[in-house]
Amino acid sequence: MTSPADLESPLLDLDAARAAYDEFRAQGLSLDLTRGKPSSAQLDLANPMLSLPGEQFRSADGIDTRNYQGLQGLRELRELFSPFLKVPVEQLIAFGNSSLELMHDTVVHALLSPLPGAERRWVDDERVRFLAPTPGYDRHFALCERLGVELVQVPMTPDGPDMDVVEEVVAADPSVKGIWCVPKYSNPDGAVYSDETVRRLASMPTAAPDFRIFWDNAYAVHHLTDEEVEIADVLTLAAQAGHADRPFVFGSTSKITLAGAGVAFLGASPANVSWWLALTGKRTIGPDKTNHLRHVMFLRDADGLREHMRRHRELIAPKFAGVDRILTERLGSVPGVRWSRPAGGYFVTLIVPDGTAAEIVRLAGEAGIALTPAGATHPYGVDPEDRTIRLAPTFPELAEVERAMYGVTDCVRLALAQRGASTAS
């Protein structure tokens, strides 16, 4: 909590802050730091895919990828991504371009059909609730809101969700059917789940026999440094704890190849995979295996994937470094302001003094900088402390990112100076 005295810093002089903000606003810029999208330069890296597979449309085992069949997806693509997602090939499904689609379908399937180990559908229960580690991914929350699944906030820590809270809630409440997890380079704070957190998630007692972990490993290979951060194998740990059916693992190539024409993955226990395929087979004959083959031919193997992601890193790491440099230079000594320094992923979380995030976002909008709405990182779009701002620096050019961050820091200074002046009066 920031005290009124903290807001009396010389950096927060109201007249100076107002003048700096007005000067920036007068430039009439239009900058966007809202969504974690790959830039055009990143998408260009995968342009050779557009001419594949050509006349080589058969898979390694002779399947004509242009035709029906193969609901589980192309095996050689599953073999390529299996070690990165920590899912055995036979337990991995390769599907369409969106992992969010797979998450949506999995929740819908569970609402309408009993999961393995369950006697009832989720929709037959009086209420269905999911734990939402917060700050978190707004699309996870929106999915639940759309389907009538209630969200229960759980605080995030640098090691993942606060497991003392998680264990207490799931042990006592049978209506809690799942938890959202982004275990590596979490959206938006960049946290990496510790081995102990993963072990506790996999082994904890739950009141609901059909409790599921929705393990959205969206940034499995999205490193911002030379170090390849690893997380524990949730499927193996769950099986060892007697809860083999607990995790659903998700991933995609959305920020690896072509965001709108990638491949999504779902991994789970054999029972969960059979359940999912049987239900999905009612709505589709199969995924786009030609696109699967295109990805295999382009990425080739594990070393090819690593090299491709190294080229991504060359493009986006300077943007994250620019965000950190400007925040450090302009807000590093301002009380109550801090931010994440992720080792991977697509976001930076900016924490400001309580009660100021919405005003900072508003000021930024008036100055021509589009930011994710304050509260988007929280269930139902409400941040009770009004202090969390998500920054997405990947899509704009580096010069635009830096220009936007100078403007953001001007907005922070002005909002805090106004608050300090109001408190003093």
Long-range contacts (C-beta under 8 A, 24 or more apart in sequence): 1-336, 1-354, 2-335, 2-336, 2-353, 2-354, 4-420, 4-423, 4-424, 6-335, 6-336, 6-353, 7-335, 7-353, 7-416, 7-417, 7-419, 7-420, 7-423, 8-420, 8-424, 9-333, 9-334, 9-335, 11-333, 11-334, 11-413, 12-334, 12-413, 12-416, 12-417, 12-420, 13-417, 14-414, 14-417, 14-418, 14-420, 14-421, 16-417, 17-410, 17-413, 17-414, 17-416, 17-417, 17-418, 18-414, 18-417, 20-410, 20-413, 20-414, 21-363, 21-367, 21-410, 21-411, 21-413, 21-414, 24-367, 24-406, 24-407, 24-410, 25-366, 25-367, 25-368, 27-368, 28-368, 29-367, 29-368, 29-369, 29-403, 29-404, 29-407, 30-368, 30-370, 31-368, 31-369, 31-370, 31-396, 31-400, 31-403, 31-404, 31-407, 32-369, 32-370, 32-395, 32-396, 33-369, 33-370, 33-371, 33-372, 33-391, 33-392, 33-393, 33-396, 33-401, 33-404, 33-408, 34-370, 34-371, 34-372, 34-392, 35-372, 35-392, 35-395, 36-187, 36-255, 36-346, 36-347, 36-392, 36-394, 36-395, 37-259, 37-392, 37-394, 37-395, 38-255, 38-259, 38-312, 38-394, 38-395, 39-315, 39-316, 39-394, 39-395, 39-396, 39-397, 41-315, 42-255, 42-312, 42-315, 42-316, 42-394, 43-258, 43-259, 45-308, 45-311, 45-312, 46-256, 46-257, 46-258, 46-298, 46-308, 48-298, 49-257, 49-258, 49-294, 49-295, 49-298, 52-293, 52-294, 52-297, 52-298, 53-290, 53-293, 53-294, 53-297, 56-293, 56-297, 57-290, 57-293, 59-289, 59-293, 63-289, 65-289, 65-290, 65-292, 65-293, 66-289, 66-290, 68-285, 68-286, 69-285, 69-286, 70-286, 70-287, 70-289, 71-277, 71-280, 71-281, 71-284, 71-285, 71-286, 71-287, 72-273, 72-277, 73-263, 73-287, 73-289, 73-292, 74-289, 74-292, 74-293, 74-296, 76-293, 76-296, 77-263, 77-292, 77-293, 77-295, 77-296, 78-265, 80-295, 80-296, 80-299, 80-301, 80-302, 80-305, 81-251, 81-265, 83-302, 84-220, 84-221, 84-251, 84-302, 84-305, 85-217, 85-220, 85-249, 85-251, 85-265, 85-267, 86-231, 86-233, 86-234, 86-235, 86-236, 86-249, 86-267, 87-235, 87-249, 87-265, 87-267, 87-268, 88-235, 88-267, 90-270, 90-273, 91-235, 91-267, 91-268, 91-269, 91-270, 91-273, 92-265, 92-266, 92-267, 93-265, 93-266, 93-267, 93-273, 93-276, 93-277, 94-263, 94-264, 94-265, 94-287, 94-292, 95-263, 95-264, 95-265, 95-266, 95-287, 96-263, 96-264, 96-287, 96-288, 97-252, 97-254, 97-260, 97-261, 97-262, 97-263, 97-264, 97-291, 98-252, 98-254, 98-262, 98-264, 99-216, 99-218, 99-250, 99-251, 99-252, 99-254, 99-264, 99-265, 99-266, 100-139, 100-143, 101-264, 102-250, 102-264, 102-265, 102-266, 103-140, 103-143, 103-214, 103-216, 103-248, 103-250, 104-143, 104-147, 105-280, 106-214, 106-248, 106-266, 106-276, 107-143, 107-144, 107-147, 107-149, 107-178, 108-147, 109-275, 109-276, 109-279, 109-280, 110-177, 110-210, 110-212, 111-147, 113-275, 113-279, 114-210, 115-210, 115-212, 115-245, 115-272, 115-275, 116-245, 116-269, 116-271, 116-272, 116-275, 117-209, 117-210, 117-245, 117-271, 118-209, 118-210, 122-177, 122-210, 125-175, 125-177, 126-175, 127-175, 128-175, 128-177, 129-173, 129-175, 129-176, 129-177, 130-176, 130-177, 130-178, 130-179, 130-180, 130-214, 131-161, 131-166, 131-169, 131-170, 131-176, 131-178, 131-179, 131-180, 132-179, 132-180, 132-379, 133-160, 133-161, 133-179, 133-180, 133-181, 133-186, 134-377, 134-378, 134-379, 135-188, 135-189, 135-349, 135-377, 135-378, 135-383, 135-388, 135-390, 136-180, 136-182, 136-186, 136-187, 136-188, 136-377, 136-378, 136-379, 137-180, 137-182, 137-187, 137-188, 137-216, 138-372, 138-376, 138-377, 138-381, 140-180, 140-214, 140-216, 141-180, 141-378, 141-379, 141-380, 144-379, 145-380, 149-177, 150-175, 151-379, 151-380, 152-176, 153-378, 153-379, 154-179, 156-186, 156-189, 156-191, 157-191, 158-191, 159-191, 159-192, 159-193, 159-194, 159-196, 159-197, 160-186, 160-191, 160-192, 160-193, 160-194, 160-197, 160-198, 160-201, 161-197, 161-201, 163-196, 163-197, 163-200, 163-201, 163-204, 166-200, 166-201, 166-204, 167-200, 167-204, 167-205, 170-204, 170-205, 170-206, 170-207, 170-208, 170-211, 171-204, 171-205, 171-206, 171-207, 172-207, 173-207, 173-208, 174-207, 174-208, 175-208, 176-206, 176-207, 176-208, 176-211, 177-208, 177-210, 177-211, 177-212, 178-211, 178-212, 178-213, 178-214, 179-213, 179-214, 180-214, 180-216, 181-213, 181-214, 181-215, 181-216, 182-216, 182-217, 182-218, 182-219, 183-215, 183-216, 183-217, 183-231, 183-234, 184-217, 184-219, 184-220, 184-229, 184-231, 184-344, 184-345, 185-219, 185-222, 185-229, 185-342, 185-343, 185-344, 185-345, 185-346, 186-345, 187-218, 187-219, 187-345, 187-346, 187-347, 188-340, 188-347, 188-348, 188-349, 188-377, 188-388, 188-390, 189-340, 189-342, 189-347, 189-349, 190-340, 190-341, 190-342, 190-343, 190-344, 190-345, 190-347, 190-348, 190-349, 192-229, 192-231, 192-343, 193-231, 193-232, 195-231, 195-232, 198-231, 198-232, 198-233, 198-234, 198-237, 199-232, 199-237, 201-234, 202-234, 202-237, 202-238, 202-240, 202-241, 202-243, 202-246, 202-247, 203-237, 203-238, 203-241, 203-243, 211-246, 212-245, 212-246, 212-247, 212-248, 213-238, 213-246, 213-247, 213-248, 214-248, 214-250, 215-247, 215-248, 215-249, 215-250, 216-250, 216-251, 217-249, 217-250, 217-251, 218-250, 218-251, 218-252, 218-254, 218-255, 219-255, 219-344, 219-345, 219-346, 220-251, 221-256, 221-305, 221-306, 221-309, 222-255, 222-256, 222-309, 222-312, 222-344, 222-345, 222-346, 223-309, 223-313, 223-343, 223-344, 224-313, 224-316, 224-317, 224-320, 224-342, 224-343, 224-344, 224-345, 225-313, 225-317, 225-343, 225-344, 227-343, 228-306, 229-343, 229-344, 235-267, 235-268, 235-269, 238-269, 239-269, 244-269, 244-271, 245-269, 245-271, 245-272, 248-272, 253-295, 255-312, 255-346, 256-299, 256-305, 256-308, 256-309, 256-312, 257-295, 257-298, 257-299, 261-291, 262-295, 263-287, 263-291, 263-292, 263-295, 316-393, 316-394, 318-398, 319-393, 319-394, 319-396, 319-398, 319-401, 320-348, 320-393, 322-393, 322-398, 322-401, 322-402, 322-405, 323-348, 323-391, 323-393, 323-401, 323-405, 324-348, 326-402, 326-405, 326-406, 326-409, 327-405, 327-409, 330-406, 330-409, 330-413, 331-409, 331-412, 331-413, 334-412, 334-413, 334-416, 336-416, 337-412, 337-416, 339-391, 346-392, 346-394, 347-390, 347-391, 347-392, 348-390, 348-391, 348-393, 349-377, 349-388, 349-389, 349-390, 349-391, 350-388, 350-389, 350-390, 350-391, 350-408, 350-412, 351-387, 351-388, 351-389, 352-387, 352-389, 352-412, 352-415, 352-416, 353-387, 353-416, 353-419, 354-385, 354-386, 354-387, 355-385, 355-386, 355-387, 355-419, 356-386, 356-387, 356-412, 356-415, 356-416, 356-419, 357-383, 357-386, 357-387, 357-388, 357-389, 358-386, 359-415, 359-418, 359-419, 360-389, 360-408, 360-411, 360-412, 360-415, 361-389, 363-411, 363-414, 363-415, 364-407, 364-408, 364-411, 367-407, 367-410, 367-411, 368-407, 369-404, 369-407, 369-408, 369-411, 371-408
